Amino acid sequence: MSFRSRWDNGSWNVICDQCGRKFKEEDLRVRWDGLMVCSKDWETRQPQDFVHGVADTQAPPFARPEQQNVFQSLVCNLLTIQGVSEYGVADCAQADLNNGYTPTNYPSF
């Protein structure tokens, strides 16, 4: 049924955009991609073209600024590692440390 050679009043010959054969204009349809095609080349649009993604919010429900450090920076030196009271500092003092420094021979700064 590619081409009818008869004359129809108000009809014209059209070429199928897919296969290139001649048809009367009432035998062609506009496909979803805008092409004028015959019934053999007609295809419906893929249903997956209408699927939309769901928005995924990645943000947490609340956020707070980072806290400032409240700890003092601790520097261990020869005086603060003493296991002697009033000279040793916590986390620096070493028990039974005898390095020769005592309050009498400690150099003054």
Backbone torsions as a table, in degrees:
resi	resn	phi	psi	omega
1	MET	NA	34.4	-174.3
2	SER	-72.9	-41.8	-177.8
3	PHE	-145.9	128.3	175.1
4	ARG	-101.3	123.3	-175.9
5	SER	-83.1	3.5	-179.5
6	ARG	-81.8	160.3	179.2
7	TRP	-93.7	129.2	174.5
8	ASP	-116.8	132.1	-179.8
9	ASN	-70.0	122.5	178.7
10	GLY	84.7	8.0	178.9
11	SER	-116.7	155.4	179.4
12	TRP	-137.2	166.0	-179.7
13	ASN	-85.4	138.9	-179.0
14	VAL	-135.0	146.9	177.4
15	ILE	-100.8	132.7	178.2
16	CYS	-66.6	133.1	-178.8
17	ASP	-71.7	-21.0	-177.5
18	GLN	-89.7	-55.2	-174.3
19	CYS	-98.5	-19.9	176.6
20	GLY	85.1	10.7	179.1
21	ARG	-90.3	159.4	-179.7
22	LYS	-85.6	139.6	176.9
23	PHE	-142.2	166.1	168.9
24	LYS	-80.3	154.2	-172.4
25	GLU	-63.9	-26.8	179.4
26	GLU	-77.4	-10.4	178.1
27	ASP	-90.0	-8.8	-179.5
28	LEU	-104.5	152.0	177.3
29	ARG	-131.7	155.0	177.5
30	VAL	-84.9	121.8	179.3
31	ARG	-82.1	168.6	-175.6
32	TRP	-60.0	-25.2	179.4
33	ASP	-93.2	7.9	175.2
34	GLY	93.2	1.2	179.9
35	LEU	-86.3	144.0	173.9
36	MET	-88.9	113.9	-174.4
37	VAL	-129.0	159.9	177.1
38	CYS	-82.0	179.5	-176.4
39	SER	-68.8	-28.0	179.5
40	LYS	-74.9	-27.6	-179.2
41	ASP	-96.4	0.9	-179.5
42	TRP	-71.4	134.7	174.5
43	GLU	-144.9	145.1	179.5
44	THR	-80.4	163.4	-179.4
45	ARG	-75.4	144.5	179.9
46	GLN	-64.5	127.3	-179.2
47	PRO	-62.3	-23.8	179.2
48	GLN	-68.8	-14.9	176.3
49	ASP	-68.3	-20.1	-176.4
50	PHE	-99.1	2.0	179.9
51	VAL	-80.4	132.1	178.6
52	HIS	-116.5	144.9	178.2
53	GLY	-73.4	155.7	177.9
54	VAL	-98.0	133.5	-179.9
55	ALA	-66.8	132.4	-179.9
56	ASP	-114.8	109.1	-179.2
57	THR	-79.3	122.9	-176.5
58	GLN	-94.9	-9.1	-175.3
59	ALA	-77.3	146.4	175.5
60	PRO	-71.8	161.4	-177.2
61	PRO	-67.0	-27.7	174.8
62	PHE	-149.1	160.2	179.8
63	ALA	-144.6	146.0	178.1
64	ARG	-125.1	153.5	177.1
65	PRO	-70.7	157.7	-179.6
66	GLU	-69.1	137.0	-178.6
67	GLN	-73.6	150.1	175.0
68	GLN	-77.0	149.0	176.7
69	ASN	-68.9	130.7	178.1
70	VAL	-103.8	1.6	-179.3
71	PHE	-90.1	144.8	176.3
72	GLN	-82.1	145.1	175.3
73	SER	-75.9	121.9	-174.0
74	LEU	-99.1	126.5	178.2
75	VAL	-113.7	121.4	177.5
76	CYS	-90.4	128.1	175.4
77	ASN	-130.7	-172.0	-175.8
78	LEU	-65.5	-27.1	-179.8
79	LEU	-81.3	-40.8	-174.6
80	THR	-78.0	-13.5	177.9
81	ILE	-88.6	0.7	179.0
82	GLN	-64.1	141.2	175.4
83	GLY	-86.8	19.3	-177.4
84	VAL	-98.1	139.7	179.9
85	SER	-63.2	149.2	-178.3
86	GLU	69.2	-2.0	174.8
87	TYR	-116.6	-38.8	-178.9
88	GLY	-78.1	148.7	178.7
89	VAL	-115.9	140.8	179.5
90	ALA	-55.1	144.5	-177.4
91	ASP	70.2	-3.1	173.9
92	CYS	-116.6	-33.8	-173.3
93	ALA	-64.2	138.8	178.3
94	GLN	-118.9	125.3	-179.1
95	ALA	-67.8	146.6	178.0
96	ASP	58.5	34.1	176.9
97	LEU	-91.0	123.0	178.7
98	ASN	-123.7	91.2	-178.8
99	ASN	-106.1	7.5	175.1
100	GLY	93.6	-7.7	-179.5
101	TYR	-90.0	126.2	174.2
102	THR	-130.6	165.2	-179.0
103	PRO	-60.8	-20.1	-178.9
104	THR	-82.4	-34.6	-177.9
105	ASN	-108.8	16.6	178.4
106	TYR	-77.3	129.3	-178.8
107	PRO	-68.8	140.5	179.0
108	SER	-91.5	145.7	-179.5
109	PHE	-107.2	NA	NA
